[in-house]
């Protein structure tokens, strides 16, 4: 190679030409390059992604290899290791200190499959390598114990620093807390708003969540006390709006989205997920029947200038999986797995963009 030598400085110069596709800055400026090792015609380094669910990881890997070959030598053997450190803009505080991102999953309307979407998003993020938890904030109609096959489980209590903390249920790698774990399964929770709000506050302040990359909040229908309590209790990274394509669902989803966009609340909207986007029978996996209408989620997203994170088909196995206490993505249905995995990757992508481009999140102070 004559006088040509490979050193760390030259490697960094080459990689400074690689742009992170979402954040629009080069990998070196973003401090995403670590552990550079050089040898005879060999280069090895690590790229620290903003999320393990990054949908563009292979593009970034290929771009790094091409940059080394272009700016150093086409004969260099390049080894790119990919790891992840989920970003956060949450301000450190005494409540949930180890949680990087709090994500509200809202719909405005009941019956659109929001809890099913929440459970499967959590599992998809977990499978990517992220640490994930769920708060079932639907106090009067909790779904998570059933969907995770944990109806008969009860949280334990651990004393820490002179205070008793609830240990969330661990199921399938997800940390979960729900009023359904604390009350008899057949009993109705008939509470006024302040009592339900106090329960949600305890799910945050009195639960030992440990370190989490994403804490998903499965909100009840409507725009109620629970929604206001959430934004007043913890800084919310962003909200996801779940809807089905028909007008009646879109009307309520619009109200739910607008609530988060009110100036005094100002929670970023990460995107829209259209559930039951079309019906696909098991015997005809390539067929799509738009029984609830078509394109409603895209219309909502276009109206508010937010992305569509995913479209989830209406497939019988999704319903069966929820009833059987095992999120559908854990089964081997390729259509279902691809839909939820794609939505989870898009969500993680939007969280990373939001954390890089917006101010730190803060709790909301509402004057009543």
C-alpha positions as CSV (number, residue, x, y, z in Angstrom):
1,X,0.0,0.0,0.0
2,X,3.1,2.2,-0.2
3,X,2.9,5.2,2.2
4,X,-0.8,4.7,2.7
5,X,-1.7,3.9,6.3
6,X,-4.9,3.3,8.2
7,X,-5.3,5.1,11.5
8,X,-8.2,6.1,13.7
9,X,-8.2,9.7,12.4
10,X,-8.5,8.6,8.8
11,X,-11.4,6.2,9.8
12,X,-13.2,9.1,11.5
13,X,-12.7,11.3,8.5
14,X,-14.2,8.7,6.3
15,X,-17.2,8.1,8.6
16,X,-17.8,11.8,8.9
17,X,-19.2,11.6,5.4
18,X,-22.0,9.2,6.5
19,X,-25.2,10.9,7.5
20,X,-27.7,9.5,10.0
21,X,-30.8,9.3,7.7
22,X,-33.2,10.6,10.3
23,X,-31.2,13.1,12.3
24,X,-29.5,14.6,9.2
25,X,-26.1,14.9,10.8
26,X,-23.0,12.7,10.3
27,X,-22.2,9.8,12.6
28,X,-19.1,11.4,14.0
29,X,-20.7,14.7,14.9
30,X,-23.5,12.7,16.6
31,X,-20.9,10.7,18.6
32,X,-22.2,7.4,17.3
33,X,-18.8,5.9,16.4
34,X,-17.0,3.9,19.2
35,X,-14.2,1.4,19.7
36,X,-12.3,1.9,16.5
37,X,-9.6,-0.8,15.9
38,X,-7.3,-0.8,12.9
39,X,-5.0,-3.5,11.6
40,X,-3.3,-4.5,8.4
41,X,-5.9,-3.8,5.8
42,X,-8.6,-4.1,8.5
43,X,-10.9,-1.7,10.2
44,X,-13.3,-2.5,13.0
45,X,-15.7,-0.1,14.9
46,X,-19.0,0.1,16.6
47,X,-22.0,2.3,15.6
48,X,-24.2,3.2,18.5
49,X,-27.7,3.6,17.1
50,X,-30.5,5.7,18.8
51,X,-32.7,2.6,19.2
52,X,-32.3,-1.2,18.8
53,X,-35.5,-1.1,16.7
54,X,-33.9,1.2,14.1
55,X,-35.4,0.3,10.8
56,X,-32.4,1.8,8.9
57,X,-29.6,-0.2,10.6
58,X,-28.6,-2.1,7.5
59,X,-28.5,1.1,5.4
60,X,-26.2,2.7,8.0
61,X,-24.0,-0.4,8.0
62,X,-23.7,-0.4,4.3
63,X,-23.0,3.3,4.2
64,X,-20.2,2.9,6.7
65,X,-18.6,0.2,4.6
66,X,-18.9,2.2,1.4
67,X,-17.4,5.3,3.1
68,X,-14.3,3.3,4.2
69,X,-13.9,1.7,0.8
70,X,-14.3,5.1,-0.9
71,X,-12.1,7.3,1.3
72,X,-9.5,4.7,2.4
73,X,-9.2,1.7,0.1
74,X,-11.6,-0.7,-1.6
75,X,-9.4,-3.5,-0.3
76,X,-9.9,-2.8,3.4
77,X,-11.8,-5.4,5.3
78,X,-14.5,-3.6,7.3
79,X,-16.3,-5.0,10.4
80,X,-19.2,-2.9,11.6
81,X,-20.7,-3.7,15.0
82,X,-24.2,-2.3,15.7
83,X,-25.4,-1.5,19.2
84,X,-27.9,0.9,20.6
85,X,-28.4,3.5,23.3
86,X,-32.0,4.7,23.4
87,X,-32.1,8.5,23.5
88,X,-34.1,10.5,26.0
89,X,-35.0,14.1,26.7
90,X,-36.7,13.5,30.1
91,X,-35.4,15.6,32.9
92,X,-34.0,13.6,35.8
93,X,-36.3,13.5,38.8
94,X,-37.4,11.4,41.7
95,X,-40.3,9.8,39.8
96,X,-39.4,6.9,37.4
97,X,-35.8,8.1,37.2
98,X,-34.7,5.1,35.1
99,X,-37.3,5.5,32.4
100,X,-36.0,7.1,29.2
101,X,-39.3,7.6,27.3
102,X,-42.9,7.7,28.3
103,X,-45.2,7.1,25.3
104,X,-49.0,7.7,25.5
105,X,-51.1,5.3,23.4
106,X,-54.5,7.0,22.8
107,X,-57.5,6.6,20.6
108,X,-60.3,8.9,21.7
109,X,-62.7,6.0,21.0
110,X,-63.1,2.6,22.5
111,X,-63.2,-0.6,20.5
112,X,-60.5,0.3,18.0
113,X,-58.0,-2.2,19.4
114,X,-55.7,0.2,21.2
115,X,-54.8,-2.2,24.0
116,X,-54.0,-4.9,21.4
117,X,-51.8,-2.5,19.6
118,X,-50.1,-1.4,22.8
119,X,-49.3,-5.0,23.8
120,X,-47.9,-5.9,20.4
121,X,-45.9,-2.7,20.1
122,X,-44.3,-3.5,23.5
123,X,-43.4,-7.1,22.4
124,X,-42.0,-5.9,19.1
125,X,-39.8,-3.3,20.9
126,X,-38.7,-5.9,23.4
127,X,-37.8,-8.3,20.6
128,X,-35.6,-5.7,19.1
129,X,-33.6,-5.5,22.3
130,X,-35.2,-2.6,24.1
131,X,-36.3,-2.6,27.8
132,X,-40.1,-2.0,27.8
133,X,-42.9,-1.5,30.3
134,X,-46.6,-1.0,30.1
135,X,-48.9,1.0,32.4
136,X,-52.6,-0.1,32.0
137,X,-54.1,3.3,32.6
138,X,-57.7,2.1,31.9
139,X,-58.7,1.9,35.5
140,X,-62.3,0.8,34.9
141,X,-61.6,-1.5,32.0
142,X,-58.1,-3.0,32.4
143,X,-57.0,-5.3,29.5
144,X,-53.3,-6.1,30.0
145,X,-53.7,-8.9,32.6
146,X,-55.8,-10.9,30.1
147,X,-53.7,-10.0,27.0
148,X,-50.5,-11.2,28.7
149,X,-52.0,-14.3,30.3
150,X,-51.4,-12.8,33.8
151,X,-54.9,-12.6,35.3
152,X,-53.9,-14.6,38.3
153,X,-50.7,-12.9,39.0
154,X,-50.3,-10.3,41.8
155,X,-47.5,-7.8,42.3
156,X,-45.2,-8.1,45.3
157,X,-43.9,-5.3,47.5
158,X,-40.3,-4.4,48.2
159,X,-39.1,-1.9,50.8
160,X,-36.5,0.6,49.5
161,X,-35.1,3.6,51.2
162,X,-37.8,3.5,53.8
163,X,-40.7,3.2,51.3
164,X,-42.7,0.3,50.0
165,X,-42.6,-0.1,46.2
166,X,-44.8,-2.2,44.0
167,X,-42.9,-4.7,41.8
168,X,-44.5,-4.7,38.3
169,X,-45.5,-8.1,36.9
170,X,-42.9,-9.5,34.5
171,X,-44.4,-11.4,31.6
172,X,-42.8,-12.3,28.3
173,X,-40.0,-9.8,29.1
174,X,-42.4,-6.9,29.6
175,X,-42.9,-5.1,32.9
176,X,-46.6,-4.5,33.5
177,X,-48.8,-2.8,36.1
178,X,-52.6,-2.7,36.0
179,X,-55.4,-2.2,38.4
180,X,-56.5,-5.7,37.2
181,X,-53.6,-7.2,39.2
182,X,-54.8,-5.5,42.4
183,X,-58.6,-6.1,42.3
184,X,-60.7,-9.3,41.8
185,X,-61.1,-10.2,38.2
186,X,-65.0,-10.2,38.4
187,X,-65.2,-7.0,40.4
188,X,-66.1,-3.6,38.8
189,X,-63.9,-0.7,39.7
190,X,-66.5,2.0,40.3
191,X,-64.3,5.0,41.2
192,X,-64.7,8.7,40.7
193,X,-62.1,10.6,38.7
194,X,-59.9,11.6,41.6
195,X,-59.6,8.0,42.8
196,X,-58.6,6.7,39.4
197,X,-56.1,9.5,39.0
198,X,-54.6,8.7,42.3
199,X,-54.2,5.1,41.2
200,X,-52.3,6.2,38.1
201,X,-50.0,8.4,40.2
202,X,-49.2,5.4,42.3
203,X,-48.4,3.4,39.2
204,X,-45.7,6.0,38.5
205,X,-44.5,7.0,42.0
206,X,-44.9,3.8,44.0
207,X,-43.8,1.3,41.4
208,X,-40.2,0.1,41.0
209,X,-39.8,0.4,37.2
210,X,-36.0,0.2,37.2
211,X,-34.3,1.0,33.9
212,X,-36.6,1.2,30.8
213,X,-36.1,2.5,27.3
214,X,-39.9,2.8,26.6
215,X,-42.8,2.9,29.1
216,X,-46.1,2.6,27.1
217,X,-49.2,4.1,28.7
218,X,-52.4,2.3,27.5
219,X,-54.9,5.1,28.0
220,X,-58.7,4.7,28.3
221,X,-61.1,6.1,25.7
222,X,-61.9,9.7,25.6
223,X,-60.1,12.8,27.0
224,X,-60.6,12.4,30.7
225,X,-59.1,13.0,34.1
226,X,-56.6,10.1,33.4
227,X,-55.2,11.9,30.4
228,X,-54.7,15.1,32.3
229,X,-53.2,13.3,35.3
230,X,-50.7,11.6,33.0
231,X,-49.3,14.8,31.5
232,X,-49.3,16.5,34.9
233,X,-47.5,13.7,36.6
234,X,-44.6,12.8,34.3
235,X,-43.0,14.3,31.2
236,X,-44.5,12.5,28.2
237,X,-42.1,12.0,25.3
238,X,-45.0,11.8,22.8
239,X,-48.3,10.3,21.9
240,X,-49.4,7.7,19.4
241,X,-53.0,7.9,18.1
242,X,-54.7,4.6,17.2
243,X,-57.7,4.6,14.9
244,X,-59.7,2.5,12.5
245,X,-60.4,3.7,9.0
246,X,-64.1,4.7,9.4
247,X,-65.3,8.2,10.0
248,X,-66.8,7.6,13.5
249,X,-63.4,6.4,14.8
250,X,-61.6,9.2,13.0
251,X,-63.8,11.8,14.6
252,X,-62.9,10.7,18.1
253,X,-59.3,10.2,17.2
254,X,-59.2,13.8,16.0
255,X,-60.4,14.9,19.4
256,X,-57.8,12.8,21.1
257,X,-55.0,14.1,19.0
258,X,-56.2,17.7,19.4
259,X,-56.1,17.3,23.2
260,X,-52.4,16.6,23.1
261,X,-51.8,19.6,20.8
262,X,-53.5,22.1,23.0
263,X,-50.9,24.9,23.8
264,X,-51.1,24.2,27.6
265,X,-50.4,20.5,27.1
266,X,-48.2,20.5,24.0
267,X,-47.3,16.8,23.9
268,X,-45.7,15.9,20.5
269,X,-47.7,13.5,18.3
270,X,-45.3,10.7,17.2
271,X,-47.7,9.3,14.6
272,X,-50.9,7.5,13.8
273,X,-51.5,3.7,13.7
274,X,-54.4,2.5,11.6
275,X,-55.8,-0.7,13.2
276,X,-58.1,-3.1,11.3
277,X,-57.0,-1.4,8.1
278,X,-58.3,-4.3,6.0
279,X,-59.5,-7.8,6.6
280,X,-57.3,-10.6,5.4
281,X,-58.6,-14.2,5.8
282,X,-56.1,-16.9,6.7
283,X,-57.0,-18.9,3.6
284,X,-56.4,-15.9,1.3
285,X,-53.4,-14.1,2.8
286,X,-52.8,-11.9,-0.3
287,X,-56.4,-10.5,-0.3
288,X,-57.4,-7.3,1.4
289,X,-61.1,-6.4,2.1
290,X,-61.5,-2.9,3.4
291,X,-64.6,-3.6,5.4
292,X,-64.2,-0.5,7.7
293,X,-63.3,1.9,4.8
294,X,-59.9,2.8,3.3
295,X,-57.3,5.4,3.9
296,X,-58.8,7.0,7.1
297,X,-55.6,6.8,9.0
298,X,-53.7,8.5,6.2
299,X,-56.3,11.3,6.0
300,X,-55.9,11.9,9.8
301,X,-52.1,11.9,9.5
302,X,-52.2,14.3,6.6
303,X,-54.5,16.7,8.3
304,X,-52.3,17.1,11.3
305,X,-49.0,16.6,9.4
306,X,-47.8,13.5,11.3
307,X,-46.6,10.2,10.0
308,X,-48.5,7.0,9.7
309,X,-46.5,4.5,11.8
310,X,-48.2,1.4,10.5
311,X,-51.4,-0.3,9.2
312,X,-52.5,-3.4,11.1
313,X,-54.7,-5.8,9.3
314,X,-57.9,-7.4,10.8
315,X,-56.7,-11.0,11.1
316,X,-58.4,-13.6,13.2
317,X,-55.2,-14.8,14.8
318,X,-54.7,-11.3,16.4
319,X,-58.0,-11.7,18.3
320,X,-57.3,-15.3,19.2
321,X,-53.8,-14.4,20.5
322,X,-55.3,-11.6,22.8
323,X,-57.9,-14.0,24.1
324,X,-55.3,-16.7,24.8
325,X,-53.1,-14.3,26.7
326,X,-50.2,-14.2,24.2
327,X,-49.6,-11.1,22.0
328,X,-50.1,-12.0,18.4
329,X,-46.5,-11.1,17.4
330,X,-45.3,-14.1,19.4
331,X,-47.0,-16.4,16.9
332,X,-45.7,-17.3,13.5
333,X,-48.0,-15.3,11.3
334,X,-45.8,-13.4,8.9
335,X,-48.4,-10.8,8.0
336,X,-49.1,-9.9,11.6
337,X,-45.5,-10.0,12.7
338,X,-44.4,-7.7,9.8
339,X,-47.2,-5.2,10.5
340,X,-46.4,-4.9,14.2
341,X,-42.6,-5.0,13.8
342,X,-42.8,-2.2,11.2
343,X,-45.0,-0.1,13.4
344,X,-42.7,-0.5,16.4
345,X,-39.6,0.4,14.3
346,X,-41.4,3.5,12.9
347,X,-42.4,4.4,16.5
348,X,-38.8,4.0,17.8
349,X,-37.6,6.1,14.8
350,X,-40.0,8.9,15.6
351,X,-39.0,8.9,19.2
352,X,-35.3,9.3,18.2
353,X,-36.1,12.1,15.8
354,X,-38.3,13.8,18.5
355,X,-35.5,13.6,21.1
356,X,-33.0,15.0,18.7
357,X,-35.1,17.9,17.4
358,X,-37.4,19.1,20.2
359,X,-36.9,20.6,23.7
360,X,-36.8,18.5,26.8
361,X,-40.1,17.2,28.0
362,X,-41.6,18.6,31.1
363,X,-44.7,18.0,33.2
364,X,-47.7,20.0,32.2
365,X,-49.0,22.7,34.6
366,X,-52.7,23.3,34.1
367,X,-54.5,26.1,35.7
368,X,-58.0,24.9,36.8
